[in-house]
């Protein structure tokens, strides 16, 4: 059982690390803005294909985290370390599940609502009218904001992840400070390229 728990821990952590994708998507989007017009050239085709194709991978990582998390709880209960009620009353576990479900909903909205509309407006990536350009710009901005929200949620869940058990719980002030720093970094990534990592 110990080996299974260790394997699940590693799988859970690796999948969570791969959820950092929104950060790199924001970097790509910010670089595209710097290029300026024309809208609808090969650069846009390249970027849209990358962003669209990564959503499937993100769904896989999210389901890996969700299933792996429940398997970890089941393993802990099975070997007698915890009772099922310990997890049901653990606010950190509940918060992580809610955050993950919110991220899945946001990703589904982008994948099945926003992205198809962007693809439709681009068509064959030919000459675009002013109305189509304005609509694409609005949809891209909405997607960028959603990506920022996903990034904030992913890193918040990771920060809470190290506090899953009461013995590792941070003081409330430290959790609040880390939340503020995560929010600041997400906003910074939304507004700029973060060429120097944290700044």
N, C-alpha and C positions, 0 to 999 in steps of 0.2 A: 504493500500500500504506500509506503514511503516513497518508493521510486515513481509510482504513478502520480503522487501529489507533486513531486519535484518536476516531473515532465509537464504536468498541467500548469504549474507556476511559470515555467519557462515559456510554454506556448502562449499563456495569457499575457506575459510581459512583452514577448516579441510582437504579438498581434497589436498590443497597445502602442508599441513604438511605431509600427507601420501606419497607425492612425494619424501620424504627424503629417499626412499628405496635404491637409488644408493649408499648412504653412507654406509648402512649396508651390501649391496652386496660386496662393496670393502673390508669391514672388514672380511667378510667370505672368500673371495678369498685370502686375505693376510694370513689368518690363514691356509688355505689349503697349501699354498706354504711352510709354516714352517714345515708341516708334512713330506714333501719330498716324495720319491718313496715308494711303486710302484704306477704308474699311472694306473687307471682303476679299483681300488678296490671299496669297498662299500662306502667309503668316497666320492669318485667322483660321484657315483650314487646319493648319498644323496644330495650333493651340486648342481649337475646339475638339479635335480628335483626341488629343491627350486628355483633356478634362473629361470628355464624355466616356472614354474607355476606362478611366481610373475609377469610375463609380462602381463598376462591378466588383473590382478588387476591394473597394472600401466596404461593400456589403459583405463580402467573404470575411474580412477581418472583423467586422462588427459581430457577425454571427459566431465567429470563432471565440471572441471575447465573451459573448453572452452564454454560449453553451459551455465553454471552458469554466466560466465563473460558477455556473450551477453545478458542474461536475466537481469543482473544488469544494464547494459547500457540502455536496453529497459525500465526498471522500472524508471530509473532516467529521461529519456526523457518523459515518459508518465506522470509523476507527475510534469513536468514543471521545474525541477531543472536545467536541461541541455538541449541543443539542440543537434540533431544528429551530426551536424557539429563540436560540441565541442569535441566529441570523435574521429571523423574522422581526426581531426587536432592535436590530443593529441599524442605526440611522445612516451610517456610512454605506453599508451594503445597499440599503434602499435607495439612497441618493445616487449611487453609481448605476443601479439598474434604471432608474428614471432618466438619468443623463444619457445613458446609452440608447434608450428607447426614443428619446427626443432627437438624438443624432440620427438614428435610423429614419425617423419621420422627415427630418430636414433633407437628408440625402435622397430619400424617395421623392420628395417634392421637386428637388432640383433635377433628378434623373428623368422623371416621368411627366413633369409639367414644364419646367423652365427650359431644359435642354432641347426637347423636341420643337418648342416654339422658336428658339434661336436657330436651329437647323432649318426649319421651314422658311424663316425670313432670309437666311443666307442663300437658300436654294442651291444653285450651282456655283455660288461664289462669283457671280458676275457683277455687273454694275448695280448698285443699290440706290433706291430712291431715298429722299430725305426722311420720309415717314418710316421706312424700314430701318434706316440708320438710328433714328431716335428711339425706336422700339427696341432694337438690339442693345443700344446703350443702356436703356432702362433695365432690361432683363439681365444684362451682364452685371450691372451695379447691384441688383437684387441678389444674384448668385454670389457675388463677391462678399456681400454682407452676410449671407448665409454661411459661406465658407469661414468667415471670421468667427461667427457664432459657434460653428462646429469645432474650430480650433480651440476656442475658449473652453468649450465643453470637454473636449478630449484631454486637455492638460489639467483641467479641474478634476476629472475622473482619475487621472494618473496620480495627482497629488493626494486625493482621498484614498487611493488604492494602498498607499503605504500606511494608512491609518485604519485599515480594516478591523484590526483587532484592538481591543481596549488598551492592551499593554503598550501599543505603539501610537496611541492617540496624541495629537499635538494639542498644546494649549489653544483656546479659542482665538486669542489675539494673533497667534502665529498662523493659524488657518486663514483668518481674515486678511492678514498681511500678504500671504501667498496668493490668495484669490485676487487681491488688488494688483499684485505684480503680474499675474497671469492676464488679467484684463488689460493692463497697461501694455503688455507685450503684444497681445492680440490686436489692440488698437494701433500700435506702432506698425505691426506687420500689414495691417489694412491700409495704412496711409503711406508707407514707404517700402523700400526694397530690403531694409535691414541688412545692408551690405557688410556690416561688421558683426554679424551674429545677433547679439542682444540689442544693439543700437543701430 
